[in-house]
């Protein structure tokens, strides 16, 4: 099998396996493209966490009673440079999935903070799978989920800044939230975005979009599936390309054969932000977890050195 077909096949297999999961029908509800409400001055910050220890605190914008921001902390190796917020991909089921990124950042002298997104890991609702409920065809609810996560990233950045520089590494859907956080008033030392999706393209051009279209068509009382232009307009507030970055340095990586986050989205973001994208002959999942070239470039960008003894970034 040709390499391009192999990488596309990996993405297609992942989408197909998720298609097998039974889901309730959900109508598509668009909303007026109002600006996100997560860039105002921060509320009072929680108590400063103990150095080098995992921690949690009440979410600054809880989705429900008892909803807590949660952070998994790994100590830096050697002299500490600062903190890096690591925003994982959608539906992460274990922190082990991103241990390669954690190790890379720690070796570079950063203290990685794996930020648990709403509805993921220990924040998963009883009886649900990690990540279910994070993505919605209700544009208003989808906007609220991202507003919550971006606000939580800002709180983490403000707390971490008390102990030195703060960077951010976002992966897949976590890269979209990370890109929005990279436009916030808290000036990050850097933001590295790996496979950032443009949601309108995901819904209109990928198997994930076809899955959600089927769910919408089966929903009682749901209207016809909106056109691409209407989807793009409703989701425009979640497109970081329309905002100016505040991070001091930027790194955008994308796969040439990505079947989950179409390449055009990362290219548009890079162009609007005035940075050259790092493009790799990979699909979405093989870029995230099987790309040594990405690992070397990311290590160089964050000031560390790649360690080939660990092999490619692994899924655990």
C-alpha positions in Angstrom: 0.0 0.0 0.0 1.3 3.5 -0.9 2.3 5.6 2.1 -0.4 8.2 1.5 -3.1 5.5 1.3 -1.8 3.9 4.4 -2.0 7.1 6.4 -5.5 7.8 5.1 -6.5 4.3 5.9 -5.5 4.7 9.6 -7.7 7.7 9.9 -10.6 6.0 8.1 -10.3 2.9 10.4 -10.5 5.1 13.4 -13.5 6.9 12.1 -15.2 3.6 11.2 -14.6 2.2 14.6 -16.3 5.2 16.2 -19.2 4.8 13.7 -19.9 1.5 15.3 -20.7 3.1 18.7 -24.4 3.6 19.2 -25.4 7.3 19.7 -28.7 9.0 20.1 -29.9 11.1 17.2 -29.2 14.8 17.6 -30.6 17.7 15.5 -28.3 20.3 14.1 -29.1 23.7 15.7 -27.2 26.7 14.4 -26.7 29.9 16.3 -25.9 33.5 15.6 -22.1 33.9 15.3 -21.6 35.9 18.5 -18.1 36.5 19.8 -16.8 34.0 22.4 -17.3 35.0 26.0 -14.0 33.7 27.5 -11.6 36.6 26.9 -12.8 39.0 29.5 -10.6 39.6 32.6 -10.2 36.4 34.7 -12.2 35.8 37.8 -10.4 35.3 41.1 -7.8 32.6 40.7 -7.8 29.5 42.9 -5.1 28.8 45.4 -1.7 28.3 43.8 -1.0 24.6 43.4 1.9 22.9 45.1 5.0 22.8 42.9 5.3 19.6 40.9 2.0 18.0 42.0 -1.2 17.3 40.2 -4.1 19.4 41.3 -7.7 20.4 40.7 -9.9 23.4 41.5 -13.5 24.4 40.8 -14.0 25.3 37.1 -14.2 29.0 36.5 -17.2 28.2 34.3 -18.6 24.8 35.5 -20.8 22.7 33.2 -22.6 21.4 36.3 -22.5 21.1 40.0 -19.1 19.9 41.2 -17.4 20.4 37.9 -13.7 20.8 38.6 -10.7 21.8 36.5 -8.1 19.0 36.7 -4.4 19.0 35.8 -1.9 16.1 35.7 1.6 17.5 36.5 4.9 15.8 35.6 8.2 17.3 37.0 10.7 18.7 34.6 14.0 16.7 34.1 16.9 18.8 35.2 16.8 22.6 35.6 13.2 23.8 35.3 12.5 26.3 32.5 8.8 26.9 33.1 5.5 25.2 32.5 3.9 23.9 29.3 0.1 23.3 29.2 -0.5 20.1 27.2 -4.0 20.0 25.8 -4.9 16.5 24.7 -6.9 15.2 21.7 -10.6 14.5 21.8 -11.8 11.3 23.6 -8.4 10.7 25.3 -9.1 7.7 27.6 -5.8 7.7 29.5 -3.0 10.1 30.2 -0.7 7.3 28.8 -1.9 8.2 25.3 0.2 11.4 25.4 3.1 10.1 27.5 5.5 10.7 24.5 4.7 14.4 24.5 5.0 14.6 28.3 8.4 12.9 28.2 9.6 15.2 25.3 8.6 18.4 27.2 10.0 17.2 30.5 13.3 16.3 29.0 13.5 19.8 27.5 13.2 21.2 31.1 9.5 22.1 31.1 7.0 21.0 33.7 4.2 19.5 31.6 0.7 20.2 32.9 -1.8 17.9 31.1 -5.0 19.8 31.3 -8.1 17.6 31.4 -10.8 19.0 29.0 -14.4 19.0 30.1 -16.1 15.6 29.8 -12.8 13.8 29.6 -10.9 11.4 31.9 -11.9 12.0 35.5 -14.4 14.6 34.3 -16.4 12.0 32.3 -20.0 11.8 33.3 -21.1 8.5 34.9 -21.9 5.9 32.3 -20.4 7.8 29.5 -17.2 7.4 27.5 -14.4 9.9 27.9 -15.0 12.8 25.5 -18.7 12.1 24.9 -20.6 15.3 25.3 -17.7 17.5 24.3 -18.8 17.8 20.7 -22.3 18.8 19.8 -24.4 19.7 16.8 -26.0 22.5 18.9 -23.7 25.4 18.0 -24.6 27.3 21.2 -23.7 24.4 23.4 -20.5 23.7 21.4 -19.5 27.3 21.9 -20.1 27.0 25.6 -17.9 23.9 25.9 -15.0 25.7 24.2 -15.5 28.8 26.2 -15.2 26.7 29.4 -12.0 25.0 28.2 -10.3 28.2 27.0 -11.2 30.0 30.2 -9.7 27.0 32.1 -6.5 27.2 30.0 -6.2 30.9 30.8 -6.6 30.2 34.5 -3.8 27.5 34.3 -1.6 29.9 32.3 -2.1 32.7 34.9 -1.3 30.3 37.8 1.8 28.8 36.1 3.1 32.3 35.2 3.8 32.9 38.9 6.6 30.4 38.6 8.1 31.4 35.2 7.4 31.2 31.5 4.4 29.3 30.2 4.0 27.6 26.8 1.3 25.5 25.3 1.2 22.3 23.2 -2.2 21.4 21.7 -3.1 18.2 19.9 -5.9 17.8 17.4 -9.1 19.2 19.0 -6.9 20.3 21.9 -4.9 22.3 19.3 -8.1 24.2 18.4 -8.7 25.1 22.1 -5.0 25.9 22.4 -5.1 28.2 19.4 -7.9 30.2 20.9 -6.0 30.3 24.2 -3.0 31.6 22.3 -5.1 34.7 21.4 -6.0 35.5 25.1 -4.5 38.4 27.1 -2.2 36.0 28.9 0.9 36.1 26.7 2.3 32.6 26.2 6.0 32.1 25.6 5.0 29.8 22.7 2.1 27.8 21.3 2.6 24.6 19.3 -0.5 23.3 17.6 -0.5 19.8 16.1 -3.3 19.0 13.7 -5.6 21.9 14.5 -9.0 21.3 12.9 -11.4 23.8 11.4 -14.7 22.6 12.6 -16.7 23.6 9.5 -14.3 21.6 7.3 -14.5 18.6 9.6 -18.3 18.6 9.3 -18.4 19.2 5.6 -15.5 17.1 4.3 -14.8 14.1 6.6 -16.3 10.9 7.8 -16.8 12.5 11.2 -19.1 15.0 9.5 -21.0 12.3 7.7 -21.6 10.5 11.0 -23.1 13.6 12.6 -25.1 14.3 9.5 -26.7 10.9 9.8 -27.4 11.6 13.5 -29.1 14.9 12.6 -31.2 13.3 9.8 -32.5 10.7 12.3 -33.4 13.2 14.9 -37.1 13.9 15.5 -38.0 17.5 14.7 -34.7 18.2 13.0 -34.7 20.3 9.9 -32.6 19.7 6.8 -28.8 19.6 7.1 -27.5 23.2 6.7 -25.3 24.1 3.8 -21.6 24.6 4.1 -21.8 28.4 4.2 -24.4 28.3 7.0 -22.2 25.9 9.0 -19.1 28.0 8.5 -21.0 31.2 9.6 -22.3 29.5 12.8 -18.9 28.1 13.7 -16.9 31.2 12.8 -16.4 32.2 16.5 -14.6 28.9 17.1 -12.1 29.6 14.2 -8.9 31.1 15.7 -7.9 32.3 12.3 -10.2 35.2 12.8 -8.3 36.4 16.0 -4.9 37.8 16.5 -2.4 35.6 18.4 -0.7 37.0 21.5 1.7 34.1 22.0 5.3 35.1 21.4 6.2 32.2 19.1 4.0 29.9 17.0 4.4 26.4 15.6 1.6 24.8 13.4 2.0 21.2 12.3 -0.3 19.4 9.9 -0.5 16.1 8.0 -0.5 16.2 4.2 -2.9 13.2 4.1 -5.1 14.1 7.1 -8.5 12.5 6.8 -9.8 13.9 10.1 -8.7 17.6 10.3 -8.5 18.7 6.6 -5.1 20.3 5.8 -6.8 23.4 4.4 -7.8 24.5 8.0 -4.2 24.4 9.3 -2.9 26.2 6.1 -5.5 28.9 6.5 -4.6 29.4 10.2 -0.9 29.6 9.4 -1.5 32.1 6.6 -3.7 34.3 8.7 -1.2 34.2 11.6 1.9 34.8 9.3 3.8 31.6 10.1 5.0 28.8 7.8 3.3 25.5 8.6 5.3 22.4 9.3 3.8 19.8 6.9 4.5 16.1 7.2 3.6 13.2 4.9 1.2 11.7 7.5 -2.5 11.4 8.3 -4.1 12.8 11.4 -3.4 9.9 13.8 0.0 9.0 12.3 1.0 12.7 12.7 0.0 12.8 16.3 1.6 9.5 17.4 3.9 8.1 14.7 6.0 10.9 13.3 9.6 11.2 14.4 10.2 14.3 12.3 7.4 16.1 14.2 9.0 15.0 17.4 12.4 16.3 16.4 10.9 19.6 15.2 8.8 20.1 18.3 11.8 19.3 20.5 13.8 21.9 18.7 11.0 24.5 18.9 10.6 24.0 22.7 14.4 24.1 23.2 15.0 20.4 23.9 16.6 17.6 22.0 14.8 14.6 20.6 15.6 11.2 22.1 15.3 8.5 19.4 15.7 5.8 22.1 12.0 6.4 22.9 11.0 5.8 19.3 8.0 7.6 17.8 5.4 9.3 19.9 3.4 6.3 21.0 -0.2 5.7 21.9 0.7 3.9 25.0 
